[in-house]
Amino acid sequence: MARHGALFALVLLAVAGAAAGAEAERASEEAIQQVLPRPLVIELPTEERCGERADEDAELRCASWRLAGEANNLAPWTALPEECVGHVRRYLTGPAYRSDLELVAREASAYARAAARAGETDAWVFDVDETLLSNLPYYAQHGYGLELFDHLEFDKWVERGEAPAIPSSLSLYKEVRELGFKTFLLTGRSEGHEGVTVDNLNKEGFHEWDKLILRAPADRKKTATAYKSDKRKEMEAEGYKILGNSGDQWSDLLGYSMSARSFKLPNPMYYIP
């Protein structure tokens, strides 16, 4: 019996030794795996991935270009960069453009309500195109600004009187009127388009204003900045205090006789100096 017990003890020792050896071997292998570097795997970019990266880069460049334009950091430009047509189309026809317009209107509304009004001489100036009325249906047919501006073609569009209202601008306009501001519509459209402009505005819900100012023949050679500055100076000479000004071009807002506060609406389709 003692002999069997001794044999069993030897077996247990052998098993324990074998297990210890196996454990030591596994520990050694794990240590080696931790020390040795993993193999370097290099995946060459596929043609499809290269195309995706190029599209992403173009989207970033065009987003930066659009932001630079809105911040007035671009040199004067005459047409949309060709690679940015898709970006601008998606922006204008998607939710971002409307959201940006609504944000500008909300800020203008808050300012109008808070502005201290002295009386009957406080005024707000509004541009018309891309500020109150949208010409997006026209520009959608002309590359969203890719094509060089054609006065004759654009005049044909204006004469149709079909430009829709910008909803957020219509709401702001009505509120400004209700708050008692004198409203001046200062547009680069020519005096020959006064009738169709009035009809278009009325049809889209803009029914009252204090004065609609259009380009006279004497103004045609002026830049938009000079022309609109001159007209604002005339308002001031008549005793008006311009507290607000809304426009889609920096030339609607800059120059002299500037308003106390200006509101720039987005427009990546064209630039007017």
C-alpha positions as CSV (number, residue, x, y, z in Angstrom):
1,M,0.0,0.0,0.0
2,A,2.9,2.3,0.8
3,R,4.4,1.4,-2.5
4,H,1.2,2.5,-4.4
5,G,1.1,5.7,-2.4
6,A,4.7,6.5,-3.4
7,L,4.0,5.8,-7.0
8,F,0.9,8.1,-6.9
9,A,3.0,10.8,-5.4
10,L,5.6,10.4,-8.1
11,V,2.8,10.7,-10.8
12,L,1.5,13.9,-9.2
13,L,4.9,15.3,-9.1
14,A,5.4,14.5,-12.8
15,V,2.1,16.0,-13.8
16,A,2.8,19.1,-11.7
17,G,6.2,19.4,-13.3
18,A,4.8,19.0,-16.8
19,A,2.2,21.7,-16.0
20,A,4.8,24.0,-14.6
21,G,6.9,23.4,-17.7
22,A,4.0,24.2,-20.0
23,E,3.1,27.3,-18.1
24,A,6.7,28.5,-18.2
25,E,6.8,27.8,-21.9
26,R,3.6,29.8,-22.5
27,A,5.0,32.7,-20.3
28,S,8.1,32.6,-22.4
29,E,6.2,32.8,-25.6
30,E,4.1,35.7,-24.3
31,A,7.2,37.5,-23.3
32,I,8.7,37.0,-26.7
33,Q,5.5,38.3,-28.4
34,Q,5.6,41.4,-26.2
35,V,9.2,42.1,-27.0
36,L,9.1,41.4,-30.8
37,P,7.3,44.1,-32.8
38,R,4.2,43.3,-34.7
39,P,4.6,43.0,-38.5
40,L,4.1,46.4,-40.3
41,V,1.2,46.2,-42.7
42,I,1.1,48.9,-45.4
43,E,-2.2,49.2,-47.3
44,L,-1.8,51.1,-50.5
45,P,-4.7,53.5,-51.3
46,T,-7.2,52.2,-53.8
47,E,-8.3,54.3,-56.7
48,E,-11.7,54.6,-55.1
49,R,-10.2,55.9,-51.9
50,C,-8.0,58.4,-53.7
51,G,-11.1,59.7,-55.4
52,E,-12.9,60.1,-52.1
53,R,-9.9,61.9,-50.6
54,A,-9.9,64.3,-53.6
55,D,-13.6,65.0,-53.1
56,E,-13.1,65.7,-49.4
57,D,-10.2,68.1,-50.1
58,A,-12.3,70.0,-52.7
59,E,-15.2,70.2,-50.3
60,L,-12.9,71.7,-47.6
61,R,-11.4,74.2,-50.0
62,C,-14.8,75.3,-51.2
63,A,-16.2,75.6,-47.7
64,S,-13.1,77.8,-46.9
65,W,-13.6,79.8,-50.1
66,R,-17.3,80.5,-49.2
67,L,-16.5,81.5,-45.7
68,A,-13.7,83.9,-46.9
69,G,-16.3,85.4,-49.3
70,E,-18.8,86.0,-46.5
71,A,-16.1,87.5,-44.3
72,N,-15.0,89.9,-47.2
73,N,-11.6,88.4,-47.3
74,L,-11.5,87.5,-51.0
75,A,-10.2,89.7,-53.7
76,P,-12.9,90.9,-56.1
77,W,-14.2,87.9,-58.0
78,T,-16.3,87.5,-61.1
79,A,-17.4,83.9,-61.1
80,L,-17.7,80.9,-58.8
81,P,-14.7,78.5,-58.9
82,E,-15.6,75.6,-61.1
83,E,-14.7,73.0,-58.5
84,C,-17.1,74.6,-56.1
85,V,-20.3,74.4,-58.1
86,G,-21.4,71.3,-56.3
87,H,-20.6,72.6,-52.9
88,V,-22.5,75.9,-53.5
89,R,-25.4,74.0,-55.0
90,R,-25.7,71.7,-52.0
91,Y,-25.4,74.7,-49.7
92,L,-28.1,76.8,-51.4
93,T,-30.6,74.0,-51.9
94,G,-30.1,72.3,-48.6
95,P,-30.9,73.3,-45.1
96,A,-27.7,75.2,-44.3
97,Y,-28.6,78.3,-46.5
98,R,-32.0,78.7,-45.0
99,S,-30.6,78.2,-41.5
100,D,-28.0,80.9,-42.1
101,L,-30.7,83.3,-43.4
102,E,-32.9,82.6,-40.4
103,L,-30.0,83.3,-38.0
104,V,-29.3,86.7,-39.6
105,A,-33.0,87.6,-39.3
106,R,-33.2,86.5,-35.7
107,E,-30.2,88.7,-34.8
108,A,-31.6,91.6,-36.7
109,S,-35.0,91.2,-35.0
110,A,-33.4,91.1,-31.5
111,Y,-31.4,94.3,-32.4
112,A,-34.5,96.1,-33.8
113,R,-36.5,95.3,-30.7
114,A,-33.7,96.5,-28.4
115,A,-32.7,99.6,-30.4
116,A,-33.6,102.9,-28.7
117,R,-35.8,104.8,-31.1
118,A,-35.9,108.5,-30.9
119,G,-39.0,109.0,-33.0
120,E,-40.1,109.3,-36.6
121,T,-36.7,109.6,-38.1
122,D,-35.3,106.2,-37.2
123,A,-34.8,104.2,-40.4
124,W,-33.9,100.7,-41.7
125,V,-32.4,100.2,-45.1
126,F,-33.1,96.9,-47.1
127,D,-31.5,95.8,-50.3
128,V,-33.9,93.8,-52.6
129,D,-32.1,91.0,-54.5
130,E,-31.0,88.1,-52.3
131,T,-32.1,90.2,-49.3
132,L,-35.9,90.5,-49.7
133,L,-36.4,88.6,-52.9
134,S,-34.5,85.5,-54.0
135,N,-33.1,85.0,-57.5
136,L,-32.1,81.4,-56.8
137,P,-34.4,80.1,-59.6
138,Y,-32.4,82.2,-62.1
139,Y,-29.0,81.2,-60.8
140,A,-29.9,77.6,-60.6
141,Q,-30.1,77.8,-64.4
142,H,-26.8,79.5,-64.7
143,G,-24.4,77.3,-62.7
144,Y,-25.1,78.9,-59.3
145,G,-22.7,81.7,-60.2
146,L,-20.3,79.7,-62.4
147,E,-21.4,81.7,-65.5
148,L,-20.2,85.2,-65.9
149,F,-23.0,87.7,-65.1
150,D,-25.1,88.6,-68.1
151,H,-27.1,91.8,-67.6
152,L,-29.5,91.1,-70.5
153,E,-30.3,87.6,-69.3
154,F,-30.8,88.8,-65.8
155,D,-33.0,91.7,-66.9
156,K,-35.3,89.2,-68.6
157,W,-35.6,87.3,-65.4
158,V,-36.4,90.5,-63.4
159,E,-39.0,91.5,-65.9
160,R,-40.9,88.2,-65.3
161,G,-41.5,89.4,-61.7
162,E,-41.3,85.9,-60.3
163,A,-38.6,86.2,-57.7
164,P,-39.9,84.5,-54.5
165,A,-39.6,86.2,-51.1
166,I,-37.0,85.0,-48.6
167,P,-39.3,83.9,-45.7
168,S,-37.1,85.0,-42.8
169,S,-36.6,88.4,-44.4
170,L,-40.3,88.9,-45.0
171,S,-40.9,88.2,-41.3
172,L,-38.1,90.6,-40.3
173,Y,-39.4,93.3,-42.7
174,K,-42.9,93.1,-41.2
175,E,-41.6,93.3,-37.7
176,V,-39.4,96.3,-38.4
177,R,-42.4,98.1,-39.9
178,E,-44.5,97.3,-36.9
179,L,-41.8,98.6,-34.6
180,G,-42.1,102.0,-36.3
181,F,-39.0,102.2,-38.4
182,K,-39.0,104.1,-41.6
183,T,-38.1,101.5,-44.3
184,F,-36.1,102.4,-47.4
185,L,-35.6,99.8,-50.1
186,L,-32.3,100.6,-51.8
187,T,-31.7,98.4,-54.8
188,G,-29.2,98.3,-57.7
189,R,-32.0,97.6,-60.1
190,S,-32.6,100.4,-62.7
191,E,-35.5,102.8,-62.6
192,G,-36.8,101.1,-65.7
193,H,-37.7,98.1,-63.5
194,E,-39.6,100.0,-60.9
195,G,-43.0,98.8,-61.9
196,V,-42.2,95.1,-62.1
197,T,-40.2,95.4,-58.9
198,V,-43.1,96.9,-57.0
199,D,-45.5,94.3,-58.4
200,N,-43.1,91.5,-57.5
201,L,-42.6,92.8,-54.0
202,N,-46.3,93.2,-53.4
203,K,-47.1,89.7,-54.8
204,E,-44.6,88.3,-52.3
205,G,-46.0,90.1,-49.2
206,F,-44.0,93.3,-49.1
207,H,-46.8,95.8,-49.2
208,E,-45.6,99.0,-47.6
209,W,-42.3,101.0,-47.5
210,D,-41.4,104.7,-47.2
211,K,-39.3,104.9,-50.3
212,L,-38.1,102.6,-53.0
213,I,-34.8,103.8,-54.5
214,L,-33.5,102.5,-57.9
215,R,-30.5,103.4,-60.0
216,A,-31.0,106.5,-62.1
217,P,-29.1,107.0,-65.3
218,A,-26.7,109.3,-63.4
219,D,-25.8,106.4,-61.1
220,R,-25.0,103.8,-63.6
221,K,-21.2,104.3,-63.7
222,K,-20.9,104.3,-59.9
223,T,-19.8,101.3,-58.0
224,A,-22.6,99.8,-55.8
225,T,-20.6,101.0,-52.7
226,A,-20.5,104.6,-54.0
227,Y,-24.1,104.6,-55.2
228,K,-25.6,103.2,-52.0
229,S,-23.4,105.4,-49.8
230,D,-24.6,108.5,-51.7
231,K,-28.2,107.5,-51.2
232,R,-27.7,106.9,-47.5
233,K,-26.1,110.3,-47.2
234,E,-29.2,111.8,-48.8
235,M,-31.3,110.0,-46.2
236,E,-29.2,111.5,-43.4
237,A,-29.4,114.9,-45.0
238,E,-33.2,114.6,-44.8
239,G,-32.9,114.0,-41.1
240,Y,-33.1,110.2,-40.9
241,K,-31.0,108.2,-38.5
242,I,-30.1,104.8,-40.1
243,L,-30.2,102.3,-37.3
244,G,-30.2,99.1,-39.4
245,N,-29.2,97.9,-42.8
246,S,-29.7,94.5,-44.3
247,G,-28.0,93.3,-47.5
248,D,-26.3,90.3,-49.1
249,Q,-23.3,92.3,-50.5
250,W,-20.7,94.1,-48.5
251,S,-21.2,97.0,-51.0
252,D,-24.8,97.2,-49.5
253,L,-23.3,97.9,-46.1
254,L,-19.9,99.6,-46.4
255,G,-18.8,103.0,-47.6
256,Y,-19.9,106.1,-45.8
257,S,-23.1,107.1,-44.0
258,M,-23.2,103.6,-42.6
259,S,-25.9,102.3,-40.3
260,A,-25.5,101.9,-36.6
261,R,-25.7,98.1,-37.2
262,S,-25.5,96.1,-40.4
263,F,-26.6,92.6,-41.2
264,K,-25.0,90.6,-43.9
265,L,-27.0,87.8,-45.6
266,P,-25.1,85.0,-47.2
267,N,-24.6,84.9,-50.9
268,P,-21.9,82.7,-52.5
269,M,-23.3,83.2,-56.1
270,Y,-21.9,86.6,-57.0
271,Y,-19.9,89.6,-55.8
272,I,-20.8,93.2,-56.5
273,P,-18.1,95.9,-55.7
